[in-house]
Amino acid sequence: MSGTVTGAPKALLRLEGLFVLIAACAAYAHTGGNWWLFAALFLAPDLSMLGYMAGRKAGAALYNLGHWYAAPLACLAWGVFGQSPLALDIGLIWMAHIGFDRTLGYGLKYADGFGATHLGLKGKAARAAQCRTAEAV
């Protein structure tokens, strides 16, 4: 699939995700955030997958909005400059989630289907590609 990262750049992007996860969790701990809130909201960005009920294109667009660093960065800015501890907490939790996903290799989605990401194929898409490769050999 074109548009996916492979090799060392892919490893670096996944490692970058790990660093984002660690930094966001460390910052959350430093600010004294409530860990029950962290646990309750950590998977909330995955609700953006509901966009797939409207089709692959809409699903990918909504998922990408929920998994793009710009939105949680806006929350962080609001939290810091607007002196809103809740916005800061939400931004850090959101960043941690995105970092976690990237660490596991879940990237931004293409409209080809849920498993088609910028970090490679996942799930059914990966298995289907393996079957096509095996048949070609």
C-alpha positions in Angstrom: 0.0 0.0 0.0 1.5 3.4 -0.9 1.6 6.1 1.7 2.6 3.9 4.6 5.9 4.3 6.5 8.3 1.3 6.6 11.7 0.5 8.0 13.6 2.8 10.4 11.1 5.8 10.0 8.3 3.5 11.1 10.2 2.4 14.1 11.1 6.0 14.9 7.4 7.1 14.7 6.4 4.3 17.0 9.2 5.2 19.4 8.0 8.8 19.2 4.6 7.6 20.3 6.1 5.9 23.3 7.9 9.1 24.3 4.6 11.1 23.9 2.8 8.5 26.1 5.5 8.7 28.8 5.8 12.5 28.7 2.0 12.9 28.9 1.7 10.5 31.8 4.6 12.1 33.6 3.1 15.6 33.1 -0.2 14.3 34.3 1.4 12.9 37.4 3.3 16.1 38.0 0.1 18.3 37.8 -1.6 16.0 40.3 -4.3 14.8 37.9 -6.9 12.4 39.1 -6.0 8.9 37.9 -9.7 7.8 38.0 -10.4 10.5 35.4 -7.4 9.3 33.4 -8.7 5.8 33.4 -12.2 6.9 32.5 -11.1 9.1 29.6 -8.1 7.2 28.2 -10.1 5.3 25.6 -12.5 8.2 24.9 -10.8 9.2 21.6 -11.7 5.8 20.2 -15.3 6.8 20.2 -14.3 8.5 16.9 -14.5 5.0 15.4 -18.2 5.4 15.4 -17.7 7.5 12.3 -17.3 4.3 10.4 -21.0 3.8 10.7 -21.3 6.5 8.1 -18.9 4.8 5.8 -15.1 4.4 5.3 -14.4 8.0 4.2 -16.4 9.6 7.0 -15.0 7.1 9.5 -11.4 7.8 8.5 -11.9 11.5 8.7 -13.6 11.4 12.1 -11.0 8.9 13.5 -8.2 11.1 12.2 -9.6 14.2 13.9 -9.7 12.3 17.2 -6.2 10.9 16.8 -4.4 14.0 15.5 -2.1 15.8 17.9 -3.5 19.3 17.1 -6.7 18.9 19.1 -5.1 17.8 22.4 -2.4 20.5 21.9 -5.2 23.0 21.7 -6.6 21.6 25.0 -3.2 21.9 26.6 -2.9 25.5 25.5 -6.3 26.3 26.8 -5.4 24.6 30.1 -2.2 26.5 30.5 -3.1 29.9 29.1 -6.8 29.8 30.2 -5.8 28.5 33.6 -8.2 25.5 33.2 -6.9 22.4 35.1 -9.6 20.2 33.5 -8.7 21.2 30.0 -5.0 20.5 30.8 -6.0 17.1 32.2 -8.0 16.3 29.2 -5.3 17.4 26.8 -2.7 15.2 28.6 -5.0 12.2 28.7 -5.7 12.6 25.0 -2.0 13.0 24.1 -1.3 9.8 26.2 -3.9 7.9 24.2 -2.5 9.0 20.8 1.0 8.1 22.0 -0.2 4.7 23.1 -1.9 4.0 19.8 1.2 5.1 17.8 3.4 2.9 20.0 1.2 -0.1 19.1 1.4 0.8 15.4 -2.1 2.3 15.0 -1.7 5.3 12.8 -4.0 7.7 11.0 -6.5 6.0 8.8 -6.9 6.0 5.0 -10.4 5.7 3.5 -9.5 2.2 2.2 -10.7 0.8 5.5 -10.1 0.8 9.2 -7.0 -1.3 9.0 -5.2 0.9 6.4 -3.0 3.3 8.4 0.0 5.5 7.8 2.0 3.1 10.0 1.0 0.0 7.9 -1.9 -2.4 7.7 -3.6 -3.7 10.8 -6.0 -6.4 11.6 -8.1 -7.9 8.7 -6.3 -5.7 6.2 -2.9 -7.0 7.2 -4.2 -10.6 7.1 -5.7 -10.1 3.7 -2.4 -8.6 2.4 -0.5 -11.6 3.8 -2.9 -14.0 2.0 -2.5 -12.1 -1.3 1.3 -12.2 -0.9 1.3 -16.0 -0.2 -0.9 -16.6 -3.2 1.4 -14.6 -5.5 4.4 -16.8 -4.4 
